[in-house]
């Protein structure tokens, strides 16, 4: 297959010269958008379990979670190198000493070559970045900060109760890059009220901020969330699967080909779900996107002329 998009698996092979697997870690943390610091209830689409529906319990120690997940990956995939992935909720929102202890525990485990930390753009502290830099230099490991943006449309961010807007994301990216850490941005391409124009602008901003990775999701709706109430009352409609696939392709065309794609569409919990991926397997949607790109000669970065300044002639 000719180049369609820069797959994360290819990035890992190029960087580490080996197959590398993420080990999800679930910490006993919350989010300032849930505990009242910013708001309560969280983002309108976020369920009580957050994004950690495939993780071990947060009551299990970091070292034990890593050991269990590592043993499974070694047995199933014969994996040798791993990324400690702090996945659920806001993994920089905790007392600083707790943060240091969690990160230290992960960094000292053999065959952990990278730490990836999922968080909000308004919850990344300079002292945390300073400490991560110490760990990087001491243990020769890489650091990736995963930022939940979801959309570059700040009107949408307000409507879904993100608790931050675009400016916090831009500021956080600039500071993280000053430490030479990698950045992965999470994006939901079919949020209510977003259009294909928002898709394009999100890709442009991520490119302009020199991100390293992107993780795309389709919106899923879980019973008990505010968005579930809005969905059942008919306040918005979800775009069709064909429209979603077109948004993914358009996003890729406006995204720098140097940015790896961790996923084109996510998996989601089926329990208590009102809507998940148009009742279609995630891998089938991925394959259909790739097939359409191949058929029509489309590829990541095809429309990134905007990054070049216009010179008077």
C-alpha positions as CSV (number, residue, x, y, z in Angstrom):
1,X,0.0,0.0,0.0
2,X,1.4,3.4,-1.0
3,X,1.5,6.2,1.7
4,X,-1.9,7.1,3.0
5,X,-1.1,8.4,6.4
6,X,1.7,8.1,9.0
7,X,0.7,5.2,11.2
8,X,1.7,5.3,14.9
9,X,3.0,1.8,14.6
10,X,5.4,2.9,11.9
11,X,6.5,5.9,14.1
12,X,7.3,3.5,16.9
13,X,9.3,1.2,14.7
14,X,11.3,4.1,13.2
15,X,12.0,5.5,16.7
16,X,12.7,2.4,18.7
17,X,13.6,-0.1,16.0
18,X,11.3,-2.5,17.7
19,X,7.6,-3.3,18.3
20,X,6.5,-1.2,21.3
21,X,3.2,-1.6,23.2
22,X,1.3,0.8,25.5
23,X,0.5,-0.4,28.9
24,X,-2.6,1.4,30.3
25,X,-2.4,2.6,33.9
26,X,-5.4,3.8,35.9
27,X,-4.7,6.2,38.7
28,X,-7.1,7.1,41.5
29,X,-7.6,10.6,40.1
30,X,-10.4,12.8,39.0
31,X,-10.7,16.0,37.0
32,X,-11.2,19.7,37.9
33,X,-14.1,19.7,35.6
34,X,-15.8,17.1,37.8
35,X,-14.9,17.9,41.4
36,X,-16.1,21.5,41.4
37,X,-12.8,23.3,40.8
38,X,-13.9,24.3,37.4
39,X,-17.3,22.6,37.1
40,X,-19.2,19.5,38.1
41,X,-20.3,16.6,36.0
42,X,-17.4,16.8,33.6
43,X,-17.6,17.2,29.8
44,X,-21.2,16.6,28.6
45,X,-20.1,13.4,26.9
46,X,-17.9,11.9,29.7
47,X,-19.3,9.0,31.7
48,X,-18.4,8.3,35.4
49,X,-15.8,5.7,34.2
50,X,-14.1,8.2,32.0
51,X,-11.9,6.6,29.3
52,X,-10.6,3.8,31.4
53,X,-13.1,1.1,30.7
54,X,-10.4,-1.3,29.6
55,X,-8.0,-0.5,32.5
56,X,-7.3,-2.3,35.8
57,X,-8.7,-0.7,39.0
58,X,-7.1,2.5,40.1
59,X,-6.6,1.0,43.6
60,X,-3.9,-1.3,42.2
61,X,-0.4,0.1,42.4
62,X,1.4,1.4,39.3
63,X,4.0,-1.2,39.5
64,X,1.5,-4.0,39.8
65,X,-0.6,-2.7,36.9
66,X,2.5,-2.5,34.7
67,X,3.6,-6.0,35.7
68,X,0.2,-7.6,35.0
69,X,-0.2,-5.8,31.6
70,X,3.4,-6.4,30.6
71,X,3.1,-10.1,31.3
72,X,0.0,-10.3,29.2
73,X,1.6,-8.4,26.3
74,X,4.8,-10.4,26.4
75,X,2.8,-13.7,26.3
76,X,0.4,-12.6,23.5
77,X,2.6,-10.5,21.3
78,X,6.1,-11.4,22.4
79,X,6.6,-7.7,23.2
80,X,9.9,-6.5,24.7
81,X,9.6,-2.7,24.9
82,X,6.7,-0.8,26.5
83,X,5.1,2.6,27.1
84,X,3.7,3.3,30.5
85,X,0.4,5.1,29.6
86,X,-1.4,7.0,32.3
87,X,-4.7,7.0,30.6
88,X,-7.9,7.8,32.5
89,X,-9.1,11.3,33.6
90,X,-6.6,14.1,34.3
91,X,-3.2,12.5,35.2
92,X,-1.5,15.8,36.2
93,X,-4.3,16.8,38.5
94,X,-3.1,15.6,41.9
95,X,-0.8,16.7,44.7
96,X,2.7,17.2,43.3
97,X,4.3,14.6,45.5
98,X,1.8,12.0,44.4
99,X,2.6,12.9,40.8
100,X,6.3,12.4,41.3
101,X,5.8,9.1,43.0
102,X,3.6,7.7,40.3
103,X,6.0,8.8,37.5
104,X,9.0,7.6,39.4
105,X,7.5,4.2,39.9
106,X,6.9,3.8,36.2
107,X,10.2,5.2,35.0
108,X,12.2,2.7,37.1
109,X,10.7,-0.5,35.7
110,X,12.8,-2.4,33.2
111,X,11.8,-2.2,29.5
112,X,9.7,0.9,30.0
113,X,11.1,3.2,27.4
114,X,8.5,6.0,27.4
115,X,5.9,7.5,29.7
116,X,2.7,8.9,28.1
117,X,0.5,11.0,30.3
118,X,-3.1,11.9,29.3
119,X,-4.3,15.2,30.7
120,X,-6.1,18.5,30.1
121,X,-4.3,21.5,28.6
122,X,-5.1,23.6,31.6
123,X,-3.7,21.2,34.1
124,X,0.0,20.9,33.1
125,X,2.3,22.6,35.6
126,X,5.8,23.8,35.0
127,X,7.1,21.9,38.0
128,X,5.6,18.7,36.7
129,X,7.4,19.3,33.3
130,X,10.6,20.0,35.2
131,X,10.4,16.7,37.1
132,X,9.6,14.8,33.9
133,X,12.7,16.3,32.4
134,X,14.7,15.0,35.3
135,X,13.3,11.5,34.8
136,X,13.9,11.6,31.1
137,X,17.6,12.5,31.6
138,X,18.1,10.1,34.5
139,X,16.5,7.0,33.0
140,X,16.9,7.8,29.2
141,X,13.2,7.5,28.6
142,X,11.0,9.6,26.4
143,X,8.0,11.6,27.5
144,X,4.7,12.2,25.7
145,X,2.0,14.5,27.0
146,X,-1.5,13.6,25.6
147,X,-3.8,16.6,25.5
148,X,-7.6,16.5,25.2
149,X,-8.6,19.2,22.8
150,X,-11.5,17.5,21.0
151,X,-12.2,20.6,18.8
152,X,-10.6,23.8,17.8
153,X,-14.1,25.5,17.8
154,X,-14.1,27.3,21.2
155,X,-17.9,27.7,20.9
156,X,-18.2,23.9,20.8
157,X,-15.8,23.6,23.8
158,X,-18.1,25.8,25.8
159,X,-21.2,23.9,24.8
160,X,-19.8,20.5,25.8
161,X,-18.6,22.0,29.1
162,X,-14.9,21.3,28.5
163,X,-13.9,23.9,31.1
164,X,-11.2,25.4,28.8
165,X,-11.1,26.9,25.4
166,X,-8.5,27.0,22.6
167,X,-6.1,29.4,24.2
168,X,-5.2,27.1,27.1
169,X,-4.4,24.3,24.6
170,X,-2.2,26.6,22.6
171,X,-0.3,27.8,25.7
172,X,0.2,24.3,26.9
173,X,1.5,23.0,23.6
174,X,4.1,25.9,23.5
175,X,5.3,25.1,27.0
176,X,5.5,21.4,26.5
177,X,7.4,21.8,23.3
178,X,10.0,24.0,25.1
179,X,10.9,20.8,27.0
180,X,11.3,18.8,23.8
181,X,8.6,16.4,24.9
182,X,6.2,14.8,22.4
183,X,2.6,15.9,22.2
184,X,-0.4,13.8,21.2
185,X,-3.7,15.6,20.8
186,X,-7.1,13.9,21.1
187,X,-9.8,15.0,18.7
188,X,-13.5,14.1,18.3
189,X,-14.4,14.9,14.7
190,X,-18.2,14.7,15.0
191,X,-19.2,16.8,18.0
192,X,-22.6,18.4,17.8
193,X,-22.5,21.7,15.8
194,X,-19.0,21.2,14.4
195,X,-18.7,21.3,10.7
196,X,-16.1,20.3,8.1
197,X,-14.6,23.8,8.5
198,X,-13.9,23.0,12.2
199,X,-12.3,19.7,11.0
200,X,-9.9,21.6,8.7
201,X,-9.0,24.3,11.3
202,X,-8.3,21.7,14.0
203,X,-5.9,20.0,11.7
204,X,-4.2,23.3,10.8
205,X,-3.8,24.3,14.4
206,X,-2.3,20.9,15.4
207,X,0.1,21.2,12.5
208,X,1.1,24.8,13.4
209,X,1.8,23.8,17.0
210,X,4.2,21.1,15.8
211,X,2.4,18.1,17.4
212,X,3.9,14.7,17.1
213,X,0.8,12.5,17.2
214,X,-3.0,12.7,16.9
215,X,-5.6,10.4,18.3
216,X,-9.0,10.6,16.5
217,X,-12.3,9.5,18.1
218,X,-15.9,9.4,17.0
219,X,-18.4,10.6,19.5
220,X,-20.0,7.9,21.5
221,X,-23.0,8.5,23.8
222,X,-23.3,6.9,27.2
223,X,-26.5,6.7,29.3
224,X,-26.4,9.0,32.3
225,X,-24.4,11.8,30.7
226,X,-25.7,15.3,29.9
227,X,-25.2,14.6,26.2
228,X,-27.3,11.5,26.4
229,X,-30.2,13.6,27.7
230,X,-29.7,16.0,24.8
231,X,-29.5,13.2,22.3
232,X,-32.7,11.5,23.5
233,X,-34.5,14.8,23.4
234,X,-33.5,15.4,19.8
235,X,-31.4,18.5,20.5
236,X,-28.8,17.3,18.0
237,X,-28.3,14.7,15.4
238,X,-25.1,12.7,14.8
239,X,-23.6,12.9,11.3
240,X,-23.7,9.8,9.1
241,X,-20.9,7.3,9.0
242,X,-20.1,8.4,5.4
243,X,-19.8,12.0,6.7
244,X,-17.5,10.9,9.5
245,X,-15.2,9.1,7.1
246,X,-15.1,12.2,4.9
247,X,-14.1,14.3,7.9
248,X,-11.3,11.9,8.8
249,X,-9.9,12.0,5.3
250,X,-10.2,15.8,5.1
251,X,-8.5,16.1,8.5
252,X,-5.6,14.0,7.3
253,X,-5.2,16.0,4.1
254,X,-4.7,19.2,6.1
255,X,-2.5,17.6,8.7
256,X,1.3,17.5,8.4
257,X,2.6,14.1,7.2
258,X,5.2,14.2,9.9
259,X,2.4,13.8,12.6
260,X,1.7,10.2,13.4
261,X,-1.9,8.9,13.7
262,X,-2.5,6.8,16.7
263,X,-6.0,5.9,15.6
264,X,-8.7,6.9,13.1
265,X,-11.6,5.9,15.3
266,X,-11.7,4.7,18.8
267,X,-13.3,1.7,20.6
268,X,-16.0,2.5,23.1
269,X,-17.8,0.6,25.9
270,X,-21.0,-1.0,24.6
271,X,-22.6,-1.3,28.1
272,X,-25.1,1.5,28.7
273,X,-24.3,3.0,25.3
274,X,-26.9,4.8,23.2
275,X,-24.7,5.3,20.2
276,X,-21.3,3.8,19.4
277,X,-19.6,3.9,16.0
278,X,-22.8,3.6,13.9
279,X,-23.0,-0.1,15.2
280,X,-20.0,-0.9,13.0
281,X,-16.7,-2.4,14.1
282,X,-13.9,0.2,14.5
283,X,-11.6,-1.8,12.3
284,X,-14.2,-2.0,9.4
285,X,-14.5,1.8,9.5
286,X,-10.7,2.1,9.5
287,X,-10.4,-0.2,6.5
288,X,-13.1,1.7,4.6
289,X,-11.4,5.0,5.2
290,X,-8.1,3.6,3.9
291,X,-9.8,2.0,0.9
292,X,-11.4,5.3,-0.1
293,X,-8.2,7.2,0.2
294,X,-6.3,4.6,-1.9
295,X,-9.0,4.6,-4.5
296,X,-9.1,8.4,-4.9
297,X,-5.4,9.1,-4.5
298,X,-5.8,10.9,-1.2
299,X,-3.1,11.1,1.5
300,X,-2.1,12.8,4.7
301,X,-0.6,16.3,4.0
302,X,-2.1,16.7,0.5
303,X,-3.4,20.1,1.3
304,X,-0.8,21.6,3.7
305,X,0.2,24.4,1.3
306,X,-1.2,26.8,4.0
307,X,2.0,26.3,6.1
308,X,4.0,28.3,3.4
309,X,4.0,32.1,3.7
310,X,2.8,34.0,0.7
311,X,5.5,36.0,-1.0
312,X,4.7,39.0,-3.1
313,X,5.4,38.5,-6.8
